[in-house]
Structures are given as structure tokens and as C-alpha cells.
């Protein structure tokens, strides 16, 4: 019955229950209480799992360009002119700094070489 009241908006859960729900769903308490984005008013974004982020909504220009949100650029130290590797799976795309991708690739190649030498 409490959940039905929360969903209908007639009551809200207390902070202790919110904390337990956040733990249950593996999300931060902050992400549970601030699900609306500034970029698209009225768009409710589900909370990201702990350790993950949802940076907002962006538009693709007619030239195929995307502006990475400032908070994401700052968090990952991205600067103008920096190379990014575009990767994907069946659900979407992601951007990885080229230096990080290349470093990880070298580590993978070294590990594969060591395994082959055994």
C-alpha cells in the first residue's frame, strides 16, 4: 500500500526507506531523488547504477556532431582536439580516449603474448 501511495504522489517515502531502496537497486540515493534532467524538462532519466553515470541528453547536428556535456568532459579530462575511439555493442555507442584504448590494447597484447609463450 505504501508503494502505491508513493507512485500516485499522495505521499513520499522517508529518507530511511529511500536509502534502503537505493541499496536494493544498486543506485545512489542522490540519483533516486534527482531523476529529472536540466537538458530536457519533464524527461525523467532512471538512476544510473553505482559507479556509472548518465550525463544527460544530447542532440546530433546535421553534420553528425555531438557536444559532450561539460560535466562529463571535466570528469574525464577531455579537451578540444583530443582523439576518442568510438566503440559500440548491440545497445549503443561509447567514446573512449584514444590513449586509454591504446594503453589497454598494449596490455592485452602483452598478456596474449605471455600466454602464447607458455
C-alpha atoms as a printed R data frame, in Angstrom:
    type eleno elety resid chain resno      x       y       z
1   ATOM     1    CA   UNK     A     1  0.000   0.000   0.000
2   ATOM     2    CA   UNK     A     2  2.874   2.385   0.766
3   ATOM     3    CA   UNK     A     3  4.346   1.863  -2.706
4   ATOM     4    CA   UNK     A     4  1.007   2.657  -4.345
5   ATOM     5    CA   UNK     A     5  0.856   5.944  -2.422
6   ATOM     6    CA   UNK     A     6  4.417   6.795  -3.477
7   ATOM     7    CA   UNK     A     7  3.636   6.041  -7.118
8   ATOM     8    CA   UNK     A     8  0.454   8.130  -7.044
9   ATOM     9    CA   UNK     A     9  2.306  11.018  -5.409
10  ATOM    10    CA   UNK     A    10  0.000  11.197  -2.386
11  ATOM    11    CA   UNK     A    11  2.958  10.517  -0.045
12  ATOM    12    CA   UNK     A    12  6.718  10.224  -0.327
13  ATOM    13    CA   UNK     A    13  8.998   7.656   1.321
14  ATOM    14    CA   UNK     A    14 11.073   8.759   4.317
15  ATOM    15    CA   UNK     A    15 14.848   9.013   3.940
16  ATOM    16    CA   UNK     A    16 15.488   5.646   5.627
17  ATOM    17    CA   UNK     A    17 13.231   3.846   3.159
18  ATOM    18    CA   UNK     A    18 14.816   5.748   0.265
19  ATOM    19    CA   UNK     A    19 18.251   4.672   1.456
20  ATOM    20    CA   UNK     A    20 17.154   1.028   1.644
21  ATOM    21    CA   UNK     A    21 15.588   1.204  -1.829
22  ATOM    22    CA   UNK     A    22 18.767   2.743  -3.266
23  ATOM    23    CA   UNK     A    23 20.810  -0.068  -1.745
24  ATOM    24    CA   UNK     A    24 18.369  -2.688  -3.028
25  ATOM    25    CA   UNK     A    25 18.532  -1.358  -6.601
26  ATOM    26    CA   UNK     A    26 22.269  -0.662  -6.530
27  ATOM    27    CA   UNK     A    27 21.950   3.075  -7.184
28  ATOM    28    CA   UNK     A    28 22.963   6.147  -5.211
29  ATOM    29    CA   UNK     A    29 20.429   7.909  -3.028
30  ATOM    30    CA   UNK     A    30 21.160  11.154  -4.887
31  ATOM    31    CA   UNK     A    31 20.306   9.592  -8.244
32  ATOM    32    CA   UNK     A    32 16.984   8.353  -6.876
33  ATOM    33    CA   UNK     A    33 15.829  11.790  -5.753
34  ATOM    34    CA   UNK     A    34 17.106  13.829  -8.716
35  ATOM    35    CA   UNK     A    35 15.938  11.911 -11.771
36  ATOM    36    CA   UNK     A    36 14.789  14.881 -13.901
37  ATOM    37    CA   UNK     A    37 17.407  16.327 -16.253
38  ATOM    38    CA   UNK     A    38 18.085  20.017 -16.808
39  ATOM    39    CA   UNK     A    39 18.599  19.449 -20.529
40  ATOM    40    CA   UNK     A    40 15.116  18.150 -21.289
41  ATOM    41    CA   UNK     A    41 12.472  19.430 -18.855
42  ATOM    42    CA   UNK     A    42  9.972  16.721 -17.989
43  ATOM    43    CA   UNK     A    43 12.280  13.891 -19.112
44  ATOM    44    CA   UNK     A    44 12.790  11.517 -16.206
45  ATOM    45    CA   UNK     A    45 16.033   9.594 -16.523
46  ATOM    46    CA   UNK     A    46 16.290   6.383 -14.489
47  ATOM    47    CA   UNK     A    47 19.046   6.364 -11.866
48  ATOM    48    CA   UNK     A    48 22.397   5.046 -13.026
49  ATOM    49    CA   UNK     A    49 23.831   2.026 -11.204
50  ATOM    50    CA   UNK     A    50 26.524   2.797  -8.638
51  ATOM    51    CA   UNK     A    51 29.782   3.625 -10.360
52  ATOM    52    CA   UNK     A    52 28.011   4.562 -13.603
53  ATOM    53    CA   UNK     A    53 26.784   7.954 -14.823
54  ATOM    54    CA   UNK     A    54 24.070   9.332 -17.048
55  ATOM    55    CA   UNK     A    55 25.350  12.713 -18.232
56  ATOM    56    CA   UNK     A    56 22.195  13.982 -19.914
57  ATOM    57    CA   UNK     A    57 20.608  14.192 -23.335
58  ATOM    58    CA   UNK     A    58 22.486  15.487 -26.398
59  ATOM    59    CA   UNK     A    59 21.470  16.153 -29.990
60  ATOM    60    CA   UNK     A    60 23.288  15.087 -33.136
61  ATOM    61    CA   UNK     A    61 23.818  18.013 -35.510
62  ATOM    62    CA   UNK     A    62 23.103  17.777 -39.233
63  ATOM    63    CA   UNK     A    63 26.848  17.202 -39.666
64  ATOM    64    CA   UNK     A    64 26.782  14.287 -37.204
65  ATOM    65    CA   UNK     A    65 28.441  16.227 -34.387
66  ATOM    66    CA   UNK     A    66 27.652  15.767 -30.703
67  ATOM    67    CA   UNK     A    67 28.577  18.097 -27.836
68  ATOM    68    CA   UNK     A    68 29.742  16.097 -24.826
69  ATOM    69    CA   UNK     A    69 28.245  17.609 -21.643
70  ATOM    70    CA   UNK     A    70 30.673  19.849 -19.742
71  ATOM    71    CA   UNK     A    71 30.449  17.780 -16.536
72  ATOM    72    CA   UNK     A    72 31.463  14.640 -18.464
73  ATOM    73    CA   UNK     A    73 34.347  16.449 -20.211
74  ATOM    74    CA   UNK     A    74 35.599  17.739 -16.867
75  ATOM    75    CA   UNK     A    75 35.213  14.369 -15.130
76  ATOM    76    CA   UNK     A    76 37.293  12.599 -17.787
77  ATOM    77    CA   UNK     A    77 39.674  15.475 -18.569
78  ATOM    78    CA   UNK     A    78 38.566  15.709 -22.201
79  ATOM    79    CA   UNK     A    79 39.824  18.710 -24.180
80  ATOM    80    CA   UNK     A    80 39.306  20.119 -27.663
81  ATOM    81    CA   UNK     A    81 41.234  18.247 -30.347
82  ATOM    82    CA   UNK     A    82 41.612  15.115 -28.232
83  ATOM    83    CA   UNK     A    83 41.191  11.814 -30.088
84  ATOM    84    CA   UNK     A    84 38.385   9.493 -28.993
85  ATOM    85    CA   UNK     A    85 37.766   5.910 -30.086
86  ATOM    86    CA   UNK     A    86 34.122   5.179 -30.933
87  ATOM    87    CA   UNK     A    87 33.066   1.692 -29.809
88  ATOM    88    CA   UNK     A    88 29.684   0.008 -29.785
89  ATOM    89    CA   UNK     A    89 27.696  -3.061 -28.929
90  ATOM    90    CA   UNK     A    90 24.138  -4.059 -29.770
91  ATOM    91    CA   UNK     A    91 22.696  -1.454 -27.377
92  ATOM    92    CA   UNK     A    92 24.625   1.687 -28.283
93  ATOM    93    CA   UNK     A    93 27.908   3.537 -28.649
94  ATOM    94    CA   UNK     A    94 30.580   4.798 -26.257
95  ATOM    95    CA   UNK     A    95 33.609   7.066 -26.521
96  ATOM    96    CA   UNK     A    96 36.994   6.116 -25.053
97  ATOM    97    CA   UNK     A    97 40.038   8.416 -25.010
98  ATOM    98    CA   UNK     A    98 42.437   7.052 -27.640
99  ATOM    99    CA   UNK     A    99 45.344   6.993 -25.166
100 ATOM   100    CA   UNK     A   100 43.356   4.820 -22.753
101 ATOM   101    CA   UNK     A   101 42.200   2.484 -25.520
102 ATOM   102    CA   UNK     A   102 45.724   2.125 -26.946
103 ATOM   103    CA   UNK     A   103 47.255   1.521 -23.491
104 ATOM   104    CA   UNK     A   104 44.673  -1.183 -22.729
105 ATOM   105    CA   UNK     A   105 45.255  -2.744 -26.146
106 ATOM   106    CA   UNK     A   106 49.022  -2.925 -25.471
107 ATOM   107    CA   UNK     A   107 48.374  -4.599 -22.093
108 ATOM   108    CA   UNK     A   108 46.049  -7.095 -23.775
109 ATOM   109    CA   UNK     A   109 48.631  -7.852 -26.490
110 ATOM   110    CA   UNK     A   110 51.379  -8.345 -23.875
111 ATOM   111    CA   UNK     A   111 49.182 -10.715 -21.860
112 ATOM   112    CA   UNK     A   112 48.280 -12.665 -25.010
113 ATOM   113    CA   UNK     A   113 51.977 -12.950 -25.927
114 ATOM   114    CA   UNK     A   114 52.854 -14.235 -22.438
115 ATOM   115    CA   UNK     A   115 50.059 -16.825 -22.638
116 ATOM   116    CA   UNK     A   116 51.279 -17.936 -26.081
117 ATOM   117    CA   UNK     A   117 54.841 -18.369 -24.757
118 ATOM   118    CA   UNK     A   118 53.702 -20.773 -22.013
